[in-house]
């Protein structure tokens, strides 16, 4: 339904009110407008299978000259509103230094539609974006609330769709965006199971055939410090690119991170099964909130929506390892405090499963060439220090990050620093770390590619990293 400022509409996501008439032209209609391109035919995707792809390819859509790039935001949470801000800033003069030299900076960018399951979240995002980018916000009454709100935003006259809803919705929404001949900026992970990942893969092939840009949220690939560091590891700094990397043959990786906070208490349940304090019972959400709404609002804590034991942020660390190696893992296994691994997974199916326990865990990924990556999450309570006192997360900072080990040294990717076998620093990037810069650089390059018609397709990277994340998450699932 279309939002009229009544945030009660979001209180029943299972039973949204009838949708208001769709705003803007239907994506299946011919578009004869400012952009100078036409959607001659829709791309048919039905039942997860691509139909007659070769016969249903739209012309390459791009915005040229001084035309306006129109954007629709689907998912108005913290990441969604940040992504919208980055796209709106992509043509700002003060960002010229972080854009490609060929960037066409003559056009404008406008946000023309927003959608979210919850009215309160949509209104908050609208107020935030409008206060910063008033003249670049042309939403009017194109504010859509409800579980199916994304469909109405997608039907608006927009060139680029930002998908920032929980990952469980990504396959269906990406398929629909591609079928509507829209460029896509979506977050990773791109699916919560292998069936969804297959749908993403099929739709990505259609997007590539149609010349659509696909940005997949792997912003660390756009970090200059990391680009320089990976080039050193891969030996790409030599004249012919054939010399070994600075630390020789890459043999293993260590990925350490903090786990997400514990799952919030379910409605009417204590936060711990053995505790029934008044504080636990009174901390539950409003009793008027449905279970569906509660779980969507706390989706990071629920596996069906895209959360679970294995933090979805690990996907960025896994992508770094893939980047260094140029390949994805073959299998994954887990070891806990108990003896030996409890389960093993490959890319396609589960090999074996025993029981798992909720504790600190270590997932080991096996890559071609006997390379292994150990991913370890430190959950609360943290281990005691030598004095027997438990450490706070602040005291565990040195354990956080990614390290690549080679036959001749090691590399701290987060610090963009390389050491030899004795531990001496032999190289570090001179590029400065600027907060938010890699997200902005990614948005700049996406907008530039759409305007110039250049290829911008991060879907293969997102698919490979999501596949690895799903392997690891399967290992940690009870």
C-alpha positions in Angstrom: 0.0 0.0 0.0 1.1 3.6 -0.5 2.1 5.4 2.7 0.0 8.3 3.8 2.0 8.9 7.0 0.1 6.2 9.0 2.8 4.0 10.4 0.2 1.4 11.5 0.3 -0.1 8.1 3.6 -1.8 9.0 2.1 -3.6 12.0 0.7 -6.4 9.9 3.2 -7.4 7.2 1.5 -10.7 6.8 -1.7 -9.0 5.7 -0.9 -5.8 3.9 -3.8 -3.7 2.8 -4.6 -3.7 -0.9 -2.0 -1.9 -2.9 -2.7 1.5 -4.3 -2.6 1.9 -8.1 0.9 1.5 -9.4 2.8 4.8 -9.9 4.6 5.5 -13.1 4.7 3.4 -16.3 4.6 -0.4 -16.1 8.0 -2.0 -16.8 6.5 -4.0 -19.6 5.3 -0.9 -21.5 7.4 0.8 -24.2 9.3 3.7 -22.7 9.8 6.6 -25.1 11.4 9.1 -22.8 14.4 11.2 -21.7 16.8 8.3 -21.6 16.9 7.5 -25.3 16.5 3.8 -24.9 13.6 1.4 -25.2 12.5 -1.7 -23.4 11.3 -3.5 -26.6 10.5 -6.7 -24.7 10.5 -8.0 -21.2 12.9 -10.7 -20.1 10.9 -13.8 -19.1 11.8 -15.4 -15.8 9.4 -18.0 -14.5 9.7 -20.6 -11.8 13.4 -19.8 -11.4 14.1 -20.7 -15.0 15.2 -18.2 -17.7 12.9 -18.5 -20.7 13.9 -17.7 -24.3 16.7 -15.4 -23.1 18.2 -15.0 -26.6 14.8 -13.8 -27.9 14.0 -11.4 -25.1 17.1 -9.2 -24.8 16.5 -5.5 -24.2 18.7 -2.9 -25.7 21.5 -1.7 -23.4 20.0 0.9 -21.1 22.2 3.8 -20.1 21.8 7.5 -19.4 23.8 9.8 -21.6 24.5 13.4 -21.9 22.9 15.6 -19.2 19.9 13.3 -18.6 18.8 12.5 -15.1 19.6 9.1 -13.6 16.5 8.1 -11.6 16.8 5.8 -8.6 14.3 3.8 -6.6 15.2 2.6 -3.1 13.8 -0.8 -1.8 14.7 -1.3 1.8 15.0 1.8 4.0 17.2 0.5 6.8 20.6 1.9 7.7 22.3 0.3 4.7 19.6 1.3 2.3 19.6 4.9 3.2 23.4 5.0 3.1 23.4 3.4 -0.4 20.9 5.9 -1.6 23.0 8.8 -0.2 26.1 7.4 -2.0 24.4 7.2 -5.3 22.9 10.7 -4.9 26.4 12.0 -4.2 28.0 10.2 -7.1 27.9 13.3 -9.3 29.0 15.8 -6.6 31.9 18.0 -7.6 33.8 17.4 -4.3 33.9 13.6 -5.1 35.7 14.0 -8.4 39.0 12.8 -7.0 37.5 9.4 -6.1 35.8 8.9 -9.5 37.3 7.3 -12.6 39.0 9.9 -14.9 36.4 9.2 -17.6 33.4 9.9 -15.3 30.7 11.9 -17.0 29.7 14.5 -14.3 27.1 16.5 -16.4 24.0 14.5 -15.4 22.0 14.6 -12.2 20.8 11.8 -10.0 17.3 11.8 -8.4 15.6 9.5 -5.9 12.1 9.0 -7.3 10.6 6.2 -5.2 11.1 4.4 -1.8 9.6 1.3 -0.4 9.8 -0.6 2.9 7.8 -3.2 4.8 7.5 -0.8 7.7 6.1 2.8 7.6 8.2 4.1 10.5 11.4 3.0 8.8 10.4 4.5 5.5 9.5 7.8 7.0 12.8 8.0 8.9 14.8 7.3 5.8 12.8 9.9 3.8 13.4 12.6 6.4 17.1 11.8 6.6 17.6 11.8 2.8 15.4 14.8 2.2 17.3 16.9 4.8 20.6 16.2 3.0 19.6 16.1 -0.7 16.4 18.2 -0.9 16.7 19.1 -4.6 17.6 15.6 -5.5 14.6 14.0 -3.9 11.5 13.8 -6.2 9.5 11.2 -4.5 6.0 12.8 -4.3 3.5 10.2 -3.4 5.8 7.3 -4.5 6.3 6.0 -1.0 5.2 2.4 -0.6 4.7 0.4 2.6 4.1 -3.3 3.1 5.5 -6.7 2.2 4.8 -6.2 -1.5 5.8 -2.5 -1.5 8.9 -3.3 -3.5 6.7 -4.3 -6.5 5.2 -0.8 -6.8 8.6 0.9 -6.4 10.0 -1.3 -9.1 7.1 -0.3 -11.4 8.1 3.4 -11.2 10.0 5.1 -13.9 13.5 4.5 -12.5 16.8 3.5 -14.1 18.6 2.1 -11.1 17.1 0.0 -8.3 18.7 -0.3 -4.9 17.9 -3.6 -3.1 18.7 -3.3 0.6 16.0 -5.6 2.1 16.9 -8.7 4.1 18.7 -11.3 1.9 15.8 -13.7 1.9 14.0 -11.4 -0.5 17.0 -10.8 -2.8 16.4 -13.6 -5.5 12.8 -12.7 -6.2 13.5 -8.9 -6.2 16.6 -9.2 -8.4 14.8 -11.4 -10.9 12.0 -8.8 -11.1 14.4 -5.9 -11.5 16.2 -7.7 -14.3 12.9 -8.6 -16.0 12.0 -4.9 -15.8 15.3 -4.0 -17.5 16.7 -2.0 -14.5 20.2 -1.6 -13.3 20.7 -3.0 -9.8 22.7 -2.1 -6.8 22.1 -4.9 -4.2 23.7 -5.9 -0.9 25.5 -9.2 -0.2 24.8 -11.9 0.6 22.5 -12.3 -2.3 20.6 -15.4 -1.1 20.0 -17.5 2.0 20.1 -20.9 0.4 21.4 -22.6 -2.7 18.0 -22.6 -4.5 18.0 -18.8 -4.1 21.6 -18.6 -5.3 20.7 -20.5 -8.4 17.9 -18.0 -9.2 20.4 -15.2 -8.7 22.8 -16.9 -11.1 20.2 -17.3 -13.8 19.0 -13.8 -13.5 22.6 -12.5 -13.6 23.1 -14.2 -16.9 20.1 -12.3 -18.3 21.3 -9.1 -16.9 24.7 -9.6 -18.5 23.1 -10.4 -21.9 21.0 -7.2 -21.6 23.9 -5.0 -20.7 22.6 -4.2 -17.3 24.9 -3.0 -14.5 24.9 -5.1 -11.4 26.6 -3.8 -8.2 26.8 -6.4 -5.4 27.8 -4.5 -2.3 31.4 -5.9 -2.1 32.8 -2.5 -1.4 36.2 -3.7 -0.1 37.1 -4.3 -3.8 37.0 -0.6 -4.2 39.5 0.2 -1.4 42.7 1.6 -2.9 44.8 0.3 0.1 43.4 -3.3 -0.5 43.9 -3.0 -4.3 47.5 -2.2 -3.8 48.0 -4.9 -1.2 46.4 -7.7 -3.3 48.5 -6.6 -6.3 51.6 -7.2 -4.1 50.3 -10.7 -3.1 49.4 -11.7 -6.6 52.7 -10.5 -8.2 50.8 -8.0 -10.4 53.3 -5.2 -9.7 55.9 -6.8 -11.9 56.4 -5.7 -15.5 54.8 -8.8 -17.0 52.7 -9.9 -14.1 54.4 -13.3 -13.9 56.7 -12.8 -10.8 55.6 -14.4 -7.6 53.9 -12.3 -4.9 55.8 -10.6 -2.2 55.2 -13.4 0.3 55.7 -16.3 -2.1 53.2 -19.0 -2.6 50.0 -18.3 -0.6 49.3 -21.2 1.7 46.6 -20.2 4.2 44.5 -17.4 5.6 43.2 -16.5 9.1 39.9 -14.6 9.4 39.0 -13.5 13.0 35.9 -11.5 13.9 33.5 -10.7 16.7 30.2 -12.5 16.6 26.9 -10.6 16.4 25.2 -9.8 19.7 23.0 -12.5 21.1 19.5 -12.9 19.6 17.0 -10.6 21.2 14.4 -12.3 23.4 11.4 -13.8 21.6 8.1 -12.4 22.6 7.0 -13.7 26.0 10.3 -15.6 26.4 13.2 -14.9 28.8 16.5 -14.1 27.1 18.0 -17.2 28.8 16.1 -20.4 29.2 17.2 -20.8 32.8 16.3 -17.2 33.8 12.8 -15.9 34.3 13.5 -12.4 35.7 11.0 -9.6 35.5 13.4 -7.7 33.3 13.5 -10.5 30.8 9.7 -10.8 30.6 9.1 -7.0 30.3 11.8 -6.5 27.6 9.9 -8.2 24.9 8.5 -6.2 22.0 5.0 -4.7 22.0 2.5 -7.4 22.2 0.7 -5.9 19.2 3.7 -6.8 17.0 3.2 -10.0 15.0 5.9 -12.7 15.0 6.6 -12.0 11.4 7.2 -8.3 11.9 9.3 -9.0 15.0 11.6 -11.4 13.1 11.9 -9.1 10.1 12.9 -6.2 12.3 15.5 -8.4 13.9 16.4 -10.4 10.7 20.1 -10.6 11.6 19.2 -13.0 14.4 17.0 -15.3 12.2 18.5 -17.7 9.7 15.5 -17.8 7.4 15.8 -14.1 6.8 19.6 -14.1 6.2 21.1 -14.0 9.7 22.1 -16.9 11.9 25.2 -18.0 13.7 27.6 -17.1 10.9 27.6 -13.3 10.7 26.7 -12.2 7.2 29.5 -9.6 7.4 32.0 -12.5 7.0 31.1 -12.5 3.3 33.4 -9.5 2.8 36.3 -11.4 4.4 35.7 -14.4 2.3 35.6 -12.2 -0.8 39.0 -10.9 0.1 40.4 -14.4 0.2 38.8 -15.2 -3.1 40.3 -12.0 -4.6 43.8 -12.9 -3.4 43.5 -16.5 -4.8 41.4 -15.9 -7.8 39.2 -18.9 -6.9 36.4 -20.0 -4.5 36.6 -22.8 -1.9 35.7 -26.4 -2.6 34.4 -27.4 0.8 34.0 -26.3 4.4 34.1 -28.0 7.8 33.7 -26.9 11.4 35.5 -27.6 14.7 34.2 -26.4 18.1 35.5 -26.9 21.6 34.6 -30.5 21.3 37.0 -32.9 19.7 37.1 -33.1 15.9 34.9 -31.6 13.2 31.2 -32.1 13.5 30.1 -31.6 9.9 31.4 -31.1 6.4 29.9 -29.3 3.4 30.8 -28.9 -0.3 29.6 -26.3 -2.7 26.6 -28.4 -3.7 25.6 -30.6 -0.8 26.1 -31.8 2.8 28.6 -34.7 3.2 28.0 -35.5 6.9 26.4 -33.9 10.0 26.6 -34.5 13.6 25.5 -32.2 16.4 26.6 -28.7 16.9 26.8 -26.5 20.0 26.4 -22.8 20.4 29.9 -21.6 21.3 32.9 -20.1 19.7 33.5 -21.9 16.4 36.1 -22.2 13.7 35.1 -22.9 10.1 37.8 -24.2 7.8 37.5 -23.6 4.0 39.5 -25.8 1.6 40.6 -24.3 -1.7 42.4 -25.7 -4.7 46.1 -26.1 -4.3 45.9 -27.2 -0.6 45.2 -23.6 0.5 43.0 -23.4 3.6 41.2 -20.4 5.2 40.3 -20.6 8.9 37.4 -18.4 9.9 36.9 -17.9 13.6 34.2 -16.1 15.5 34.6 -15.0 19.0 31.3 -15.0 20.8 30.4 -13.8 24.3 31.5 -14.5 26.9 35.1 -13.8 25.8 37.9 -16.1 27.0 39.6 -15.1 30.3 43.1 -13.4 30.2 46.1 -14.7 32.1 44.7 -13.2 35.3 41.5 -15.1 35.0 39.4 -12.0 34.2 37.2 -12.0 31.2 38.3 -9.7 28.4 36.0 -7.1 26.9 35.7 -6.9 23.1 37.8 -3.7 23.2 40.8 -5.8 24.4 40.4 -8.2 21.5 41.0 -5.7 18.8 44.3 -7.3 17.8 42.5 -10.5 17.0 40.1 -8.9 14.5 40.9 -8.9 10.7 42.3 -11.1 7.9 45.8 -12.4 7.5 47.2 -14.2 4.5 50.2 -16.5 5.1 52.7 -17.3 2.4 55.9 -19.3 2.2 58.0 -16.1 2.6 55.9 -14.0 5.0 52.4 -12.8 5.9 50.1 -10.0 5.0 47.7 -8.2 7.3 45.0 -7.2 4.8 43.1 -4.9 7.2 46.2 -2.8 7.9 47.5 -3.2 4.3 50.8 -4.4 5.7 53.3 -7.1 4.6 55.9 -8.8 6.9 58.7 -11.2 6.2 59.2 -14.5 8.0 60.9 -12.7 10.9 58.0 -10.4 11.4 59.7 -7.3 10.0 57.4 -5.0 8.0 58.7 -4.9 4.4 55.8 -3.1 2.7 52.7 -1.1 3.5 50.3 0.9 1.4 50.8 4.6 1.4 47.1 5.2 0.6 45.1 6.8 3.4 42.1 5.1 5.0 39.1 7.5 4.6 35.9 6.5 6.4 33.2 5.6 3.8 35.4 6.2 0.8 35.2 2.7 -0.6 31.4 2.7 -0.5 31.4 6.1 -2.3 34.0 5.0 -4.8 31.8 2.0 -5.7 28.8 4.2 -6.2 30.8 6.6 -8.3 32.0 3.8 -10.6 28.5 2.3 -10.9 26.9 5.6 -11.9 29.7 6.3 -14.3 29.3 2.8 -15.9 25.6 3.4 -16.3 26.1 6.7 -18.0 28.8 5.6 -20.4 27.5 2.1 -21.1 30.6 0.4 -19.7 30.4 -3.1 -18.3 29.9 -3.2 -14.5 29.0 -6.6 -13.3 29.8 -7.7 -9.8 27.3 -10.6 -9.8 30.0 -13.4 -10.2 31.9 -12.1 -7.2 28.7 -12.0 -5.1 27.6 -15.4 -6.2 31.0 -17.0 -5.3 31.2 -15.3 -1.9 27.6 -16.0 -1.0 28.2 -19.7 -1.9 31.1 -19.8 0.5 29.2 -18.0 3.2 26.3 -20.5 2.8 28.8 -23.4 3.2 30.1 -22.0 6.4 26.7 -21.1 7.8 25.4 -24.6 7.1 28.3 -25.9 9.3 27.3 -23.7 12.2 23.6 -24.4 12.1 22.1 -26.6 14.7 
